[in-house]
């Protein structure tokens, strides 16, 4: 008990001193282990931190999905998806805002990250919405909220972390997130339409079926990736990790060689490279490979890879420290103790889920989603099993709570991204996103107490596989 108290006192003391959450988690765990665990060395702690990452094969998908998202964010996919979305529904009342939500849904299906979705879509559509006559706070609030779909619509990095923390199937988590993600997007668009009718927001002219067809062809590279990745995961062709690596290669090819928004093909320097390639081909295959490699990995591509590596390292560092913290909790049997206490209270499943949502909503105000999942999932998972709650359903509930945490201060990541895009203060962005929180909370209640929304596709796939 003393060990537990020291662990949490150290954690909160370090966090409130302004230290980053990842370092607070790791340092509080290390100090606690060194003080209370006899015979423990720093070498063994280091091995434990590295081991937690290597033990979970699912986590390997995270750097690949981040790299894929980086190529698509910089490779013009977001702009083409926005054009397609506007062509489809921009002519409806409030259509540009609704198209922004649709674009976020599409980009979420290739990025797996909420901040990336806000940055890629918001940097284009917020300015466009303001120019078209939408209030700037309304535009910022819509994008901040719709961007949260980045972690609900599969593939999702947060779902991968939950799968690693609880050892449930990442593929089943992806299946479970599909209907809730689509439902949240539709709910947002319905709310926008109602507000647009009340406040008489503008609508675009119908561009014609020709523009819809052209924009569809332009966005086909990104749309095909969505269908392809989901097919190989849901169809059992590849694991989420294998699908992530394939998506990274595909995104690189699309961004550099098809869309040509990054890489050597986007500028006139390629003419010189073509000459070099021709000369190299004459000299031999090995020279051709070297010159092709050099011409492909120009400054743009190197920057994308470097940025993706930085994000991956940052996220994996958080995961390693959070897993070390979870390891200390497990050694002290804290999850088992809490589980026993709650079971002894004889809470019904619905009462337990109320407690879960309250705890996660509070935690979402102060911590990054990955850290929350890694700390809370091992505690909540055994209790949920004891009460007969499906672990996949629990995972979706946790992800939706993390969505809400993305737009609640002081650590809401989407708020920071939106503030950077709009150039406004954090207070202004918080006020813009606040009205949408009620909608998100209502959606959370729906997901919590109607489990079939989450479990329909996993159970359907299980039935079909059993039938075959």
C-alpha positions as a Markdown table, in Angstrom:
| # | Residue | x | y | z |
|---|---|---|---|---|
| 1 | Unk | 0.0 | 0.0 | 0.0 |
| 2 | Unk | 2.9 | 2.4 | 0.8 |
| 3 | Unk | 4.4 | 1.6 | -2.5 |
| 4 | Unk | 1.2 | 2.5 | -4.3 |
| 5 | Unk | 0.8 | 5.8 | -2.4 |
| 6 | Unk | 4.5 | 6.8 | -3.2 |
| 7 | Unk | 4.0 | 5.9 | -6.9 |
| 8 | Unk | 1.0 | 8.1 | -7.4 |
| 9 | Unk | 2.3 | 10.9 | -5.2 |
| 10 | Unk | 5.4 | 11.0 | -7.3 |
| 11 | Unk | 3.5 | 10.9 | -10.5 |
| 12 | Unk | 1.2 | 13.8 | -9.7 |
| 13 | Unk | 4.0 | 15.8 | -8.2 |
| 14 | Unk | 6.1 | 15.5 | -11.3 |
| 15 | Unk | 3.1 | 16.2 | -13.6 |
| 16 | Unk | 2.0 | 19.3 | -11.7 |
| 17 | Unk | 5.7 | 20.6 | -11.7 |
| 18 | Unk | 5.3 | 20.9 | -15.5 |
| 19 | Unk | 7.3 | 17.8 | -16.5 |
| 20 | Unk | 6.0 | 16.0 | -19.6 |
| 21 | Unk | 3.6 | 13.1 | -18.9 |
| 22 | Unk | 5.8 | 10.5 | -20.5 |
| 23 | Unk | 8.8 | 11.4 | -18.3 |
| 24 | Unk | 6.6 | 11.7 | -15.2 |
| 25 | Unk | 5.3 | 8.2 | -15.8 |
| 26 | Unk | 8.7 | 6.7 | -16.3 |
| 27 | Unk | 10.5 | 8.6 | -13.6 |
| 28 | Unk | 7.9 | 7.9 | -10.9 |
| 29 | Unk | 8.0 | 4.2 | -11.8 |
| 30 | Unk | 11.8 | 4.1 | -11.8 |
| 31 | Unk | 12.1 | 5.8 | -8.4 |
| 32 | Unk | 9.5 | 3.5 | -6.9 |
| 33 | Unk | 11.2 | 0.4 | -8.2 |
| 34 | Unk | 14.6 | 1.5 | -7.1 |
| 35 | Unk | 13.4 | 2.3 | -3.6 |
| 36 | Unk | 11.0 | -0.6 | -2.9 |
| 37 | Unk | 12.3 | -3.4 | -5.1 |
| 38 | Unk | 15.5 | -4.9 | -3.7 |
| 39 | Unk | 18.2 | -6.1 | -6.1 |
| 40 | Unk | 16.8 | -4.1 | -9.1 |
| 41 | Unk | 19.3 | -2.4 | -11.3 |
| 42 | Unk | 18.8 | 0.4 | -13.9 |
| 43 | Unk | 19.9 | -2.2 | -16.5 |
| 44 | Unk | 16.9 | -4.4 | -15.7 |
| 45 | Unk | 14.6 | -1.4 | -15.8 |
| 46 | Unk | 15.9 | -0.4 | -19.2 |
| 47 | Unk | 15.4 | -4.0 | -20.5 |
| 48 | Unk | 11.8 | -3.9 | -19.2 |
| 49 | Unk | 11.1 | -0.7 | -21.0 |
| 50 | Unk | 12.5 | -2.0 | -24.3 |
| 51 | Unk | 10.9 | -5.4 | -23.7 |
| 52 | Unk | 7.4 | -4.0 | -23.4 |
| 53 | Unk | 7.7 | -2.6 | -26.9 |
| 54 | Unk | 9.2 | -5.7 | -28.5 |
| 55 | Unk | 6.8 | -8.1 | -26.7 |
| 56 | Unk | 3.8 | -6.6 | -28.5 |
| 57 | Unk | 3.9 | -7.2 | -32.2 |
| 58 | Unk | 0.8 | -5.1 | -32.7 |
| 59 | Unk | 2.7 | -1.9 | -31.7 |
| 60 | Unk | 4.9 | -2.3 | -34.8 |
| 61 | Unk | 1.9 | -1.1 | -36.8 |
| 62 | Unk | 2.0 | 2.3 | -35.3 |
| 63 | Unk | 5.2 | 3.7 | -37.0 |
| 64 | Unk | 3.9 | 2.3 | -40.3 |
| 65 | Unk | 0.5 | 4.0 | -40.0 |
| 66 | Unk | 2.2 | 7.2 | -39.0 |
| 67 | Unk | 4.5 | 7.1 | -42.0 |
| 68 | Unk | 1.5 | 6.3 | -44.3 |
| 69 | Unk | -0.4 | 9.3 | -42.8 |
| 70 | Unk | 2.6 | 11.5 | -43.3 |
| 71 | Unk | 2.9 | 10.7 | -47.0 |
| 72 | Unk | -0.8 | 11.2 | -47.6 |
| 73 | Unk | -0.9 | 14.4 | -45.5 |
| 74 | Unk | 1.9 | 15.9 | -47.6 |
| 75 | Unk | 1.0 | 14.2 | -50.8 |
| 76 | Unk | -2.2 | 16.1 | -51.7 |
| 77 | Unk | -4.6 | 13.3 | -50.7 |
| 78 | Unk | -6.4 | 15.6 | -48.2 |
| 79 | Unk | -7.0 | 18.2 | -50.8 |
| 80 | Unk | -8.4 | 15.7 | -53.3 |
| 81 | Unk | -10.7 | 14.1 | -50.7 |
| 82 | Unk | -12.0 | 17.6 | -49.8 |
| 83 | Unk | -12.7 | 18.3 | -53.4 |
| 84 | Unk | -14.6 | 15.0 | -53.8 |
| 85 | Unk | -16.6 | 15.6 | -50.6 |
| 86 | Unk | -17.6 | 19.2 | -51.6 |
| 87 | Unk | -18.6 | 17.9 | -55.1 |
| 88 | Unk | -20.9 | 15.3 | -53.5 |
| 89 | Unk | -22.7 | 17.3 | -50.8 |
| 90 | Unk | -21.5 | 20.9 | -51.0 |
| 91 | Unk | -24.7 | 22.0 | -52.7 |
| 92 | Unk | -26.8 | 21.0 | -49.6 |
| 93 | Unk | -27.6 | 23.7 | -47.0 |
| 94 | Unk | -24.5 | 23.9 | -44.9 |
| 95 | Unk | -22.9 | 21.6 | -47.4 |
| 96 | Unk | -19.3 | 22.9 | -47.1 |
| 97 | Unk | -19.2 | 22.2 | -43.4 |
| 98 | Unk | -20.8 | 18.8 | -44.0 |
| 99 | Unk | -18.3 | 18.1 | -46.7 |
| 100 | Unk | -15.5 | 19.0 | -44.2 |
| 101 | Unk | -16.9 | 16.3 | -41.9 |
| 102 | Unk | -17.0 | 13.8 | -44.7 |
| 103 | Unk | -13.4 | 14.7 | -45.7 |
| 104 | Unk | -12.4 | 14.1 | -42.1 |
| 105 | Unk | -14.1 | 10.7 | -42.1 |
| 106 | Unk | -12.3 | 9.7 | -45.3 |
| 107 | Unk | -8.9 | 11.0 | -44.2 |
| 108 | Unk | -9.4 | 9.4 | -40.7 |
| 109 | Unk | -9.6 | 6.0 | -42.5 |
| 110 | Unk | -6.1 | 6.5 | -43.9 |
| 111 | Unk | -4.4 | 8.3 | -41.0 |
| 112 | Unk | -5.3 | 6.7 | -37.7 |
| 113 | Unk | -4.6 | 10.0 | -35.9 |
| 114 | Unk | -6.9 | 12.8 | -34.7 |
| 115 | Unk | -4.4 | 15.7 | -34.7 |
| 116 | Unk | -3.2 | 14.6 | -38.2 |
| 117 | Unk | -6.8 | 14.7 | -39.5 |
| 118 | Unk | -7.4 | 18.2 | -38.0 |
| 119 | Unk | -4.1 | 19.5 | -39.5 |
| 120 | Unk | -4.6 | 18.0 | -43.0 |
| 121 | Unk | -8.3 | 18.9 | -43.4 |
| 122 | Unk | -8.5 | 21.9 | -41.2 |
| 123 | Unk | -5.6 | 23.8 | -42.8 |
| 124 | Unk | -7.6 | 23.8 | -46.1 |
| 125 | Unk | -11.3 | 24.0 | -45.2 |
| 126 | Unk | -11.4 | 26.4 | -42.3 |
| 127 | Unk | -10.3 | 29.3 | -44.5 |
| 128 | Unk | -12.6 | 28.1 | -47.2 |
| 129 | Unk | -15.6 | 28.0 | -44.9 |
| 130 | Unk | -14.9 | 31.5 | -43.5 |
| 131 | Unk | -14.6 | 32.9 | -47.1 |
| 132 | Unk | -17.9 | 31.2 | -48.0 |
| 133 | Unk | -19.7 | 33.0 | -45.2 |
| 134 | Unk | -19.5 | 30.6 | -42.2 |
| 135 | Unk | -18.7 | 32.0 | -38.8 |
| 136 | Unk | -15.1 | 31.3 | -38.0 |
| 137 | Unk | -15.9 | 29.8 | -34.5 |
| 138 | Unk | -18.4 | 27.5 | -36.1 |
| 139 | Unk | -15.8 | 26.3 | -38.7 |
| 140 | Unk | -13.1 | 25.8 | -36.0 |
| 141 | Unk | -15.5 | 23.9 | -33.8 |
| 142 | Unk | -16.7 | 21.6 | -36.6 |
| 143 | Unk | -13.1 | 20.6 | -37.6 |
| 144 | Unk | -11.9 | 20.2 | -34.0 |
| 145 | Unk | -14.8 | 17.8 | -33.4 |
| 146 | Unk | -14.8 | 16.0 | -36.7 |
| 147 | Unk | -11.0 | 15.5 | -36.4 |
| 148 | Unk | -11.6 | 13.2 | -33.4 |
| 149 | Unk | -12.9 | 10.6 | -35.8 |
| 150 | Unk | -9.2 | 10.0 | -36.6 |
| 151 | Unk | -9.0 | 7.6 | -33.6 |
| 152 | Unk | -12.4 | 6.0 | -34.0 |
| 153 | Unk | -12.6 | 5.2 | -37.7 |
| 154 | Unk | -10.2 | 2.3 | -38.4 |
| 155 | Unk | -7.3 | 2.0 | -38.7 |
| 156 | Unk | -6.7 | 3.7 | -35.4 |
| 157 | Unk | -3.5 | 4.1 | -33.4 |
| 158 | Unk | -5.3 | 4.3 | -30.1 |
| 159 | Unk | -7.1 | 1.0 | -30.9 |
| 160 | Unk | -3.8 | -0.6 | -31.6 |
| 161 | Unk | -2.5 | 0.5 | -28.2 |
| 162 | Unk | -5.7 | -0.8 | -26.5 |
| 163 | Unk | -5.2 | -4.2 | -28.3 |
| 164 | Unk | -1.6 | -4.3 | -27.1 |
| 165 | Unk | -2.5 | -3.4 | -23.5 |
| 166 | Unk | -5.3 | -6.0 | -23.2 |
| 167 | Unk | -4.1 | -8.6 | -25.8 |
| 168 | Unk | -7.5 | -8.5 | -27.6 |
| 169 | Unk | -7.5 | -8.7 | -31.4 |
| 170 | Unk | -6.6 | -5.5 | -33.1 |
| 171 | Unk | -8.5 | -6.6 | -36.2 |
| 172 | Unk | -11.7 | -7.0 | -34.1 |
| 173 | Unk | -11.1 | -3.6 | -32.6 |
| 174 | Unk | -11.0 | -2.1 | -36.1 |
| 175 | Unk | -14.2 | -4.0 | -37.1 |
| 176 | Unk | -15.9 | -2.7 | -34.0 |
| 177 | Unk | -14.9 | 1.0 | -34.7 |
| 178 | Unk | -16.4 | 1.1 | -38.2 |
| 179 | Unk | -20.1 | 1.6 | -37.5 |
| 180 | Unk | -19.5 | 3.9 | -34.5 |
| 181 | Unk | -17.2 | 6.0 | -36.6 |
| 182 | Unk | -19.7 | 6.3 | -39.5 |
| 183 | Unk | -22.5 | 7.0 | -37.0 |
| 184 | Unk | -20.6 | 9.8 | -35.4 |
| 185 | Unk | -19.9 | 11.4 | -38.7 |
| 186 | Unk | -23.6 | 11.2 | -39.8 |
| 187 | Unk | -24.7 | 12.6 | -36.5 |
| 188 | Unk | -22.3 | 15.6 | -36.9 |
| 189 | Unk | -23.6 | 16.2 | -40.5 |
| 190 | Unk | -27.2 | 16.1 | -39.3 |
| 191 | Unk | -26.5 | 18.6 | -36.6 |
| 192 | Unk | -24.7 | 20.9 | -39.1 |
| 193 | Unk | -27.7 | 20.7 | -41.5 |
| 194 | Unk | -30.1 | 21.6 | -38.7 |
| 195 | Unk | -28.0 | 24.6 | -37.6 |
| 196 | Unk | -27.5 | 25.6 | -41.2 |
| 197 | Unk | -31.2 | 25.7 | -41.8 |
| 198 | Unk | -31.8 | 27.7 | -38.7 |
| 199 | Unk | -29.0 | 30.2 | -39.3 |
| 200 | Unk | -29.3 | 30.2 | -43.1 |
| 201 | Unk | -25.7 | 29.2 | -43.8 |
| 202 | Unk | -24.7 | 29.2 | -47.5 |
| 203 | Unk | -24.6 | 26.3 | -49.9 |
| 204 | Unk | -22.4 | 25.8 | -53.0 |
| 205 | Unk | -23.8 | 25.4 | -56.5 |
| 206 | Unk | -24.2 | 21.9 | -57.7 |
| 207 | Unk | -21.1 | 21.2 | -59.7 |
| 208 | Unk | -22.6 | 18.6 | -62.0 |
| 209 | Unk | -21.9 | 14.9 | -62.3 |
| 210 | Unk | -18.9 | 15.6 | -64.4 |
| 211 | Unk | -17.1 | 17.3 | -61.5 |
| 212 | Unk | -18.2 | 14.5 | -59.2 |
| 213 | Unk | -16.6 | 12.0 | -61.5 |
| 214 | Unk | -13.4 | 14.0 | -62.0 |
| 215 | Unk | -13.0 | 14.6 | -58.2 |
| 216 | Unk | -13.7 | 10.9 | -57.6 |
| 217 | Unk | -10.9 | 9.9 | -60.0 |
| 218 | Unk | -8.6 | 12.4 | -58.4 |
| 219 | Unk | -9.3 | 11.0 | -54.9 |
| 220 | Unk | -9.3 | 7.4 | -56.0 |
| 221 | Unk | -5.7 | 6.8 | -54.8 |
| 222 | Unk | -6.7 | 7.6 | -51.2 |
| 223 | Unk | -10.1 | 5.9 | -51.5 |
| 224 | Unk | -8.7 | 2.7 | -52.8 |
| 225 | Unk | -6.2 | 2.6 | -49.9 |
| 226 | Unk | -9.2 | 2.7 | -47.5 |
| 227 | Unk | -10.9 | -0.2 | -49.1 |
| 228 | Unk | -7.8 | -2.2 | -49.6 |
| 229 | Unk | -6.5 | -1.9 | -46.0 |
| 230 | Unk | -9.9 | -2.7 | -44.6 |
| 231 | Unk | -10.4 | -5.7 | -47.0 |
| 232 | Unk | -7.0 | -7.3 | -46.1 |
| 233 | Unk | -7.7 | -6.8 | -42.4 |
| 234 | Unk | -11.3 | -7.8 | -42.3 |
| 235 | Unk | -10.8 | -10.6 | -44.8 |
| 236 | Unk | -8.1 | -12.2 | -42.7 |
| 237 | Unk | -5.5 | -11.7 | -45.5 |
| 238 | Unk | -3.1 | -9.8 | -43.3 |
| 239 | Unk | -2.7 | -8.7 | -39.7 |
| 240 | Unk | -3.1 | -5.0 | -38.9 |
| 241 | Unk | 0.7 | -4.8 | -38.6 |
| 242 | Unk | 1.2 | -6.3 | -42.1 |
| 243 | Unk | -1.5 | -4.1 | -43.4 |
| 244 | Unk | 0.2 | -1.0 | -41.9 |
| 245 | Unk | 3.5 | -1.8 | -43.6 |
| 246 | Unk | 1.7 | -2.3 | -47.0 |
| 247 | Unk | -0.2 | 1.0 | -46.5 |
| 248 | Unk | 3.1 | 2.8 | -45.9 |
| 249 | Unk | 4.6 | 1.5 | -49.2 |
| 250 | Unk | 1.3 | 2.3 | -51.0 |
| 251 | Unk | 1.1 | 5.8 | -49.6 |
| 252 | Unk | 4.7 | 6.5 | -50.7 |
| 253 | Unk | 4.0 | 5.3 | -54.2 |
| 254 | Unk | 0.8 | 7.3 | -54.5 |
| 255 | Unk | 2.3 | 10.5 | -53.1 |
| 256 | Unk | 5.6 | 10.4 | -55.1 |
| 257 | Unk | 4.8 | 8.7 | -58.4 |
| 258 | Unk | 1.0 | 9.1 | -58.9 |
| 259 | Unk | 0.0 | 12.5 | -57.4 |
| 260 | Unk | 3.5 | 13.9 | -57.6 |
| 261 | Unk | 2.9 | 16.5 | -54.9 |
| 262 | Unk | 6.2 | 15.6 | -53.2 |
| 263 | Unk | 9.4 | 14.0 | -54.5 |
| 264 | Unk | 11.5 | 14.7 | -57.6 |
| 265 | Unk | 8.6 | 14.5 | -60.1 |
| 266 | Unk | 6.9 | 17.6 | -58.8 |
| 267 | Unk | 9.6 | 20.0 | -60.2 |
| 268 | Unk | 11.8 | 20.5 | -63.2 |
| 269 | Unk | 14.8 | 18.9 | -61.5 |
| 270 | Unk | 13.4 | 15.6 | -62.6 |
| 271 | Unk | 14.5 | 16.4 | -66.2 |
| 272 | Unk | 18.0 | 16.3 | -65.0 |
| 273 | Unk | 17.3 | 13.1 | -63.1 |
| 274 | Unk | 15.8 | 11.5 | -66.2 |
| 275 | Unk | 19.1 | 12.2 | -68.0 |
| 276 | Unk | 21.0 | 10.7 | -65.2 |
| 277 | Unk | 18.7 | 7.7 | -65.2 |
| 278 | Unk | 19.3 | 7.2 | -68.9 |
| 279 | Unk | 23.0 | 7.4 | -68.6 |
| 280 | Unk | 22.9 | 5.0 | -65.6 |
| 281 | Unk | 20.9 | 2.5 | -67.5 |
| 282 | Unk | 23.5 | 2.4 | -70.2 |
| 283 | Unk | 26.3 | 1.9 | -67.5 |
| 284 | Unk | 24.5 | -1.0 | -65.8 |
| 285 | Unk | 21.6 | -2.1 | -63.5 |
| 286 | Unk | 23.5 | -1.3 | -60.3 |
| 287 | Unk | 24.1 | 2.3 | -61.3 |
| 288 | Unk | 20.5 | 2.6 | -62.4 |
| 289 | Unk | 19.3 | 1.5 | -58.9 |
| 290 | Unk | 21.6 | 4.0 | -57.1 |
| 291 | Unk | 20.6 | 6.9 | -59.3 |
| 292 | Unk | 16.9 | 6.0 | -59.0 |
| 293 | Unk | 17.2 | 5.8 | -55.2 |
| 294 | Unk | 19.0 | 9.2 | -55.0 |
| 295 | Unk | 16.4 | 10.9 | -57.2 |
| 296 | Unk | 13.5 | 9.4 | -55.4 |
| 297 | Unk | 14.5 | 10.3 | -51.9 |
| 298 | Unk | 14.9 | 14.1 | -52.4 |
| 299 | Unk | 14.5 | 16.7 | -49.7 |
| 300 | Unk | 10.7 | 16.5 | -49.6 |
| 301 | Unk | 10.6 | 12.7 | -49.1 |
| 302 | Unk | 13.4 | 12.8 | -46.5 |
| 303 | Unk | 11.5 | 15.5 | -44.5 |
| 304 | Unk | 8.3 | 13.4 | -44.5 |
| 305 | Unk | 10.2 | 10.3 | -43.3 |
| 306 | Unk | 12.0 | 12.3 | -40.7 |
| 307 | Unk | 8.8 | 13.9 | -39.4 |
| 308 | Unk | 7.1 | 10.5 | -39.2 |
| 309 | Unk | 10.1 | 9.1 | -37.3 |
| 310 | Unk | 9.9 | 11.9 | -34.8 |
| 311 | Unk | 6.2 | 11.4 | -34.1 |
| 312 | Unk | 6.7 | 7.6 | -33.9 |
| 313 | Unk | 9.6 | 7.9 | -31.5 |
| 314 | Unk | 7.6 | 10.4 | -29.3 |
| 315 | Unk | 4.6 | 8.1 | -29.2 |
| 316 | Unk | 6.6 | 4.9 | -28.6 |
| 317 | Unk | 8.5 | 6.7 | -25.8 |
| 318 | Unk | 5.2 | 7.5 | -24.1 |
| 319 | Unk | 4.0 | 3.9 | -24.6 |
| 320 | Unk | 7.3 | 2.5 | -23.1 |
| 321 | Unk | 7.0 | 4.7 | -20.0 |
| 322 | Unk | 3.3 | 4.1 | -19.6 |
| 323 | Unk | 3.8 | 0.3 | -19.8 |
| 324 | Unk | 6.6 | 0.6 | -17.2 |
| 325 | Unk | 4.1 | 2.4 | -14.9 |
| 326 | Unk | 1.5 | -0.3 | -15.7 |
| 327 | Unk | 4.1 | -3.0 | -14.8 |
| 328 | Unk | 4.6 | -1.4 | -11.3 |
| 329 | Unk | 0.8 | -1.4 | -10.9 |
| 330 | Unk | 0.7 | -5.0 | -11.8 |
| 331 | Unk | 3.5 | -5.9 | -9.4 |
| 332 | Unk | 1.6 | -4.2 | -6.6 |
| 333 | Unk | -1.6 | -6.0 | -7.7 |
| 334 | Unk | -3.4 | -2.7 | -7.9 |
| 335 | Unk | -5.7 | -3.7 | -10.8 |
| 336 | Unk | -6.7 | -6.9 | -9.0 |
| 337 | Unk | -7.3 | -5.0 | -5.7 |
| 338 | Unk | -9.5 | -2.4 | -7.5 |
| 339 | Unk | -11.3 | -5.1 | -9.4 |
| 340 | Unk | -12.1 | -7.0 | -6.2 |
| 341 | Unk | -13.3 | -3.8 | -4.5 |
| 342 | Unk | -15.7 | -3.0 | -7.3 |
| 343 | Unk | -16.9 | -6.6 | -7.6 |
| 344 | Unk | -17.6 | -6.6 | -3.8 |
| 345 | Unk | -19.6 | -3.4 | -4.2 |
| 346 | Unk | -21.9 | -5.5 | -6.5 |
| 347 | Unk | -22.3 | -2.7 | -9.0 |
| 348 | Unk | -24.3 | -3.7 | -12.0 |
| 349 | Unk | -22.7 | -3.5 | -15.4 |
| 350 | Unk | -24.5 | -0.3 | -16.3 |
| 351 | Unk | -23.3 | 1.3 | -13.0 |
| 352 | Unk | -19.7 | 0.2 | -13.6 |
| 353 | Unk | -19.8 | 1.8 | -17.1 |
| 354 | Unk | -21.0 | 5.1 | -15.6 |
| 355 | Unk | -17.9 | 5.0 | -13.3 |
| 356 | Unk | -15.7 | 4.1 | -16.2 |
| 357 | Unk | -16.9 | 7.1 | -18.3 |
| 358 | Unk | -16.5 | 9.6 | -15.4 |
| 359 | Unk | -13.0 | 8.4 | -14.7 |
| 360 | Unk | -11.9 | 8.4 | -18.3 |
| 361 | Unk | -13.5 | 11.9 | -19.0 |
| 362 | Unk | -11.6 | 13.3 | -16.1 |
| 363 | Unk | -8.4 | 11.7 | -17.1 |
| 364 | Unk | -8.8 | 12.9 | -20.7 |
| 365 | Unk | -8.6 | 16.5 | -19.5 |
| 366 | Unk | -5.1 | 16.0 | -18.2 |
| 367 | Unk | -3.4 | 13.1 | -20.0 |
| 368 | Unk | -2.6 | 12.0 | -23.5 |
| 369 | Unk | -4.8 | 9.2 | -24.8 |
| 370 | Unk | -2.1 | 6.6 | -25.2 |
| 371 | Unk | -1.0 | 7.0 | -21.6 |
| 372 | Unk | -4.6 | 6.8 | -20.4 |
| 373 | Unk | -5.3 | 3.6 | -22.3 |
| 374 | Unk | -2.1 | 1.9 | -21.1 |
| 375 | Unk | -2.7 | 2.8 | -17.5 |
| 376 | Unk | -6.5 | 2.3 | -17.2 |
| 377 | Unk | -7.1 | -0.6 | -19.6 |
| 378 | Unk | -5.3 | -3.2 | -17.4 |
| 379 | Unk | -7.3 | -2.0 | -14.4 |
| 380 | Unk | -10.7 | -1.9 | -16.1 |
| 381 | Unk | -10.3 | -5.0 | -18.3 |
| 382 | Unk | -10.6 | -7.7 | -15.6 |
| 383 | Unk | -13.5 | -5.9 | -14.0 |
| 384 | Unk | -15.4 | -5.8 | -17.3 |
| 385 | Unk | -14.8 | -9.5 | -17.9 |
| 386 | Unk | -16.1 | -10.2 | -14.4 |
| 387 | Unk | -19.3 | -8.3 | -15.1 |
| 388 | Unk | -19.8 | -9.9 | -18.5 |
| 389 | Unk | -18.9 | -6.8 | -20.6 |
| 390 | Unk | -17.4 | -7.6 | -23.9 |
| 391 | Unk | -13.7 | -6.4 | -24.0 |
| 392 | Unk | -14.2 | -5.1 | -27.5 |
| 393 | Unk | -17.1 | -3.0 | -26.4 |
| 394 | Unk | -15.1 | -1.7 | -23.5 |
| 395 | Unk | -12.3 | -0.8 | -26.0 |
| 396 | Unk | -14.7 | 1.3 | -28.1 |
| 397 | Unk | -16.1 | 3.0 | -25.0 |
| 398 | Unk | -12.5 | 4.0 | -24.0 |
| 399 | Unk | -11.8 | 5.2 | -27.6 |
| 400 | Unk | -14.9 | 7.5 | -27.6 |
| 401 | Unk | -13.8 | 8.9 | -24.2 |
| 402 | Unk | -10.4 | 9.6 | -25.7 |
| 403 | Unk | -12.1 | 11.4 | -28.6 |
| 404 | Unk | -13.8 | 13.7 | -26.1 |
| 405 | Unk | -10.5 | 14.2 | -24.4 |
| 406 | Unk | -9.1 | 15.5 | -27.7 |
| 407 | Unk | -11.4 | 18.6 | -27.5 |
| 408 | Unk | -11.3 | 19.3 | -23.7 |
| 409 | Unk | -8.7 | 21.5 | -22.1 |
| 410 | Unk | -6.0 | 21.7 | -20.9 |
| 411 | Unk | -4.4 | 18.8 | -22.9 |
| 412 | Unk | -6.9 | 18.5 | -25.8 |
| 413 | Unk | -4.5 | 17.9 | -28.7 |
| 414 | Unk | -7.0 | 18.9 | -31.4 |
| 415 | Unk | -7.5 | 22.3 | -29.7 |
| 416 | Unk | -3.8 | 23.0 | -30.0 |
| 417 | Unk | -3.8 | 22.0 | -33.7 |
| 418 | Unk | -6.8 | 24.2 | -34.4 |
| 419 | Unk | -5.3 | 27.1 | -32.6 |
| 420 | Unk | -2.2 | 26.8 | -34.7 |
| 421 | Unk | -4.3 | 26.7 | -37.9 |
| 422 | Unk | -6.6 | 29.6 | -37.1 |
| 423 | Unk | -4.0 | 31.8 | -35.3 |
| 424 | Unk | -6.5 | 32.3 | -32.5 |
| 425 | Unk | -5.9 | 31.8 | -28.7 |
| 426 | Unk | -6.6 | 28.6 | -26.9 |
| 427 | Unk | -9.5 | 30.2 | -25.1 |
| 428 | Unk | -11.1 | 31.1 | -28.4 |
| 429 | Unk | -10.8 | 27.6 | -29.7 |
| 430 | Unk | -12.1 | 26.1 | -26.5 |
| 431 | Unk | -15.3 | 28.2 | -26.7 |
| 432 | Unk | -15.6 | 27.2 | -30.4 |
| 433 | Unk | -15.5 | 23.5 | -29.6 |
| 434 | Unk | -17.6 | 23.7 | -26.4 |
| 435 | Unk | -21.1 | 23.4 | -28.0 |
| 436 | Unk | -20.1 | 20.2 | -29.8 |
| 437 | Unk | -19.1 | 18.5 | -26.5 |
| 438 | Unk | -22.8 | 18.0 | -25.7 |
| 439 | Unk | -23.2 | 16.1 | -28.9 |
| 440 | Unk | -20.1 | 14.0 | -28.2 |
| 441 | Unk | -21.4 | 13.2 | -24.7 |
| 442 | Unk | -24.7 | 12.1 | -26.1 |
| 443 | Unk | -22.9 | 9.8 | -28.5 |
| 444 | Unk | -20.9 | 8.4 | -25.7 |
| 445 | Unk | -24.0 | 7.4 | -23.8 |
| 446 | Unk | -25.4 | 5.8 | -27.0 |
| 447 | Unk | -22.2 | 3.8 | -27.5 |
| 448 | Unk | -22.0 | 2.8 | -23.9 |
| 449 | Unk | -25.5 | 1.4 | -23.5 |
| 450 | Unk | -26.1 | 0.0 | -27.0 |
| 451 | Unk | -23.2 | -2.5 | -27.4 |
| 452 | Unk | -24.5 | -3.9 | -30.7 |
| 453 | Unk | -23.4 | -0.7 | -32.4 |
| 454 | Unk | -19.8 | -1.7 | -31.7 |
| 455 | Unk | -20.2 | -5.5 | -31.8 |
| 456 | Unk | -22.4 | -6.0 | -34.9 |
| 457 | Unk | -19.5 | -6.3 | -37.5 |
| 458 | Unk | -17.2 | -8.4 | -35.3 |
| 459 | Unk | -20.0 | -10.8 | -34.6 |
| 460 | Unk | -21.1 | -10.8 | -38.2 |
| 461 | Unk | -17.6 | -11.7 | -39.4 |
| 462 | Unk | -17.3 | -14.4 | -36.8 |
| 463 | Unk | -20.6 | -15.9 | -38.0 |
| 464 | Unk | -19.6 | -15.8 | -41.6 |
| 465 | Unk | -16.2 | -17.4 | -40.9 |
| 466 | Unk | -17.9 | -20.1 | -38.9 |
| 467 | Unk | -20.5 | -20.6 | -41.6 |
| 468 | Unk | -17.7 | -21.0 | -44.2 |
